[in-house]
Each structure stands twice: as C-alpha cells, then as structure tokens.
Amino acid sequence: MNGILSYGTYVPRGRLDRSQIKEVARTGGGKGTRSVASFDEDTTTMGVQAARRALSGLETSTLPSALWFATADPTYLDKTNATAIHAALGLDPRVQAADFGGAVRSGIAAFSAAVHTDRTTLVVAADMRTGLPGSAEESFGGDAAAALIFGSGPVIAELIGEASATAEFTDRWRAPGDPTSKYWEERFGETQYIPMAQVAWSEALESAGISTEEIDHVVVTGPHARAARGFVTRATLADRIIDDLADSVGWTGAASPGLLLSRALEAASADQVIAVVSMADGVDIMVFRTTDALPEFRSSAPGLAELGATASLSYGTYLAWRGMLPVQPPNRPEPARVSAAASARNRSRKFTFGGRSDVHGRITTFTIDRLVYSPSPPVIFAVVDFEDGSRTAVELTDVDEDDVGIGDIVEMTFRRLSTADGIHNYFWKARPLQ
C-alpha cells in the first residue's frame, strides 16, 4: 500500500495586514493578512522546519531513504538546496538529496513522483511569493513550507487515484534573476484551466473508482483564484472545500498543495476520501483514502498550531526584508564570506547544533545589541540552559525586544545568519516556544 506516512507544515509567524499596502502604494491591498518569512528565513530554512515536524515521532524503520526539495524560489542555482536540509535534519549520508525546482508545479509533481517510488521518500515543498509593491502577487501571495513522507506500510492515507493534464500557455512567468513574477489577466487563466480541470477530474474519479458524491474533502489551489472558484462551482464541490487560507496566509505557490493537503488530513476521519486539485501550468489531481492509522498519528503529531502563532508586521518592514526598500545598514562591517573548509569541518555542530536541535531551553540572561551588524536590528543574544544540562549563547529570533524575559522557554530553529559573495551562512537560533 503506497501513500502518506507522515506530514508536517511550517508557516512563518509574521503577518502583513493587506490594508497597509494601499495606504503606501496607493493600489493593491485587500482584506485579511498574508504570511511573511522573516529576514533570516528563506525556502531552505522553512523547508527544514516543516521536515522536522514530518519526521517527529516517525519509526526508525520508516525513516526516508531519499529527500526531494521542491521550490519556485531556490536559494541557490547550480548548488543543490536539498543538501542543506539533509544536513540540518542529520540524515544518513546514504540518503539521496535532490531538487525539484524552478516552477510552482514542482511541488505537486514531486509528490506524485514520490508516491510511485519503491522507497520511503521525504518530499519538502517551500515557497516565498514576492510581488512589486501594490501588485496582486504581493497581496495574494504568502510564504510557507510543507513536508510529506511517502512510502509503503502503515500509511495514514493511501493513493487511490490520480490524473494530470498539461498544456503550454503563458499565464504566469518570471525571468531568471527577477525577484517578482508577472501575470496575464485572470480571465485568460480561467479559460485555460477550467476545461483541463474538468477533464482531469473525471479521469481521476474513474482512476479511483468513485463518484463525486464519495469525496469528503477537496483541496483546490492555483495562482488564479478565479479559475479555482470556477472549477469548484462547475464540479459542485463548494460544501467540501478545505479553506485555502487565502484570507490569513495567502497562496503559497509550490508549498500550497502540501500545506492544504495537511489541513485536509487534520480535518479528516478514518476511511474518508481527500482530493487534491492543483492548477499550475496544467492540472494535477491526487485522490487519497485515509486509514485507521490517521487518528492515532494525529494525536501525537505537531499539527498545524503555527497558524495561530502570529505577529503583526508593518508594510515598511516587509518591504525592507524583501529588498524592495533599501534602508541604511548598521555602521558596522558586513560579515565576511563563510569558509567552505571550516563549514565542512564543523558540519555536525553547524547543521544539527551538535545533535541538540530538538532540545528545549530556558533563557538565563540576555542582552540587546544595537551596534552589531544585522539586516533587522537590534540583535538579541541570550545564554540558554538546555534540558540536557548544556549551556550556550545563541541569537534569538521571532521575538520583540519588549517581549523577551529571563526564564522564557525557547526552541531551536534553523535560520540564515548572513549572506556574503552569494554564500548563505546557515546556523541555529532560538525562538520562544510556540
């Protein structure tokens, strides 16, 4: 039986109120909020967080023998991004790490490929959606990651049917090196996607041997909300649609199918049918039936609690973090390029925090440094005592200087310390336990 063994998600705590956009850009905006990755996050770091949750509590016998990373916003070109995730997770060197990158469709494509392999595969999908100030892409997009482990054995959901349709048309594009995407108008996307989705839907149901009435939960996602709504109306699925988080998180690109499938698994009971419809450069549909193992897994899994652990973010801060608003840097030298040789020699400490990345700690003392270089000053350093008896000094993140206190419980999170000469220096920071 091939299917899903585990899942995990990550959504950054930062939330931008869309109403702020129009106040500054005089266009765009809208209702609700969108998720925003912090200045020290990227698709790699978010992928690590989602993967850690997917691996939490997984039996040793079902640990992955392959790691695939899908994103439309890779941190590196030429260099494999999945290797940093592999290192941060402390996976065995024999576990393959490879990228599925460059396009929004890569997320669902990696899921589809993984479920048909004869090995246990961890698929991580992450994305950061950035648009020009005032654009629909800016307000409609969001940042997130999702990780699913596929394999055979005691799965929590088995694949029972699927279908795909592909066509060449230009509804969304981004030239290499450009920070933002461009869009054709939504009604054009509607004319392209809906006919393909209707055909693929019929084929997916036939493949699964079920009717529309037997579907319990449906995920529909894609870059064109109008096309998604049109398909839902035509297929009479409105009463079974999983909330796409458009009003609180936004459309999260390559991560969206996995993020919303995880939400469907949170809502489903045993022996229910979940259909995932992804509309990006074609249509991909996967149909799963949950098993009796799902409720037990969910009772011990981290879940999707981070959706409620949010913090408001100003539009100016968002623009600065995204590089859209150049600001005066601190009057201190920028960090030098990290040494490849030193990084390799200290791989275990650097990428797995010496094997202590899953241990909680307590702040013993801290200081607020307003002089040291940082893209988002001030920097908060803390001395943390860990549950295993160790003590170390670490940088804090995802916390305001007015909210940190001695005695606070923290957890470790994989972040980007600095970037120089195109090389990203990844390490661990501490953040308040959510």
Secondary structure, DSSP 4 states (H G I P E B T S, - for coil): -EEEEEEEEE--SEEEETHHHHHHHSS---SSEEEE--TT--HHHHHHHHHHHHHTT--GGG--SEEEEEESS-S-SSS-THHHHHHHHT--TTSEEEEEESSTTHHHHHHHHHTTSSS-EEEEEEEE----TT-HHHHHB-EEEEEEEEEESS-SEEEEEEEEE-----SEE--TT-SS-EE--HHHHHHHHHHHHHHHHHHHHHHHT--GGG--EEEEE-S-HHHHHHHHHHTT-GGGBPP--TTTT-B-GGGHHHHHHHHHHHH--TT-EEEEEEESSSEEEEEEEE-THHHHHHHHS-TTGGGT--EEE-HHHHHHHTTSS--PPPSSPPPPPPPHHHHHHTHHHHHHGGGTTT--EEEEEEEEESSS--SSSPEEEEEEEETTS-EEEEEB-S--TTT--TT-EEEEEEEEEEEETTEEEEEEEEEE--
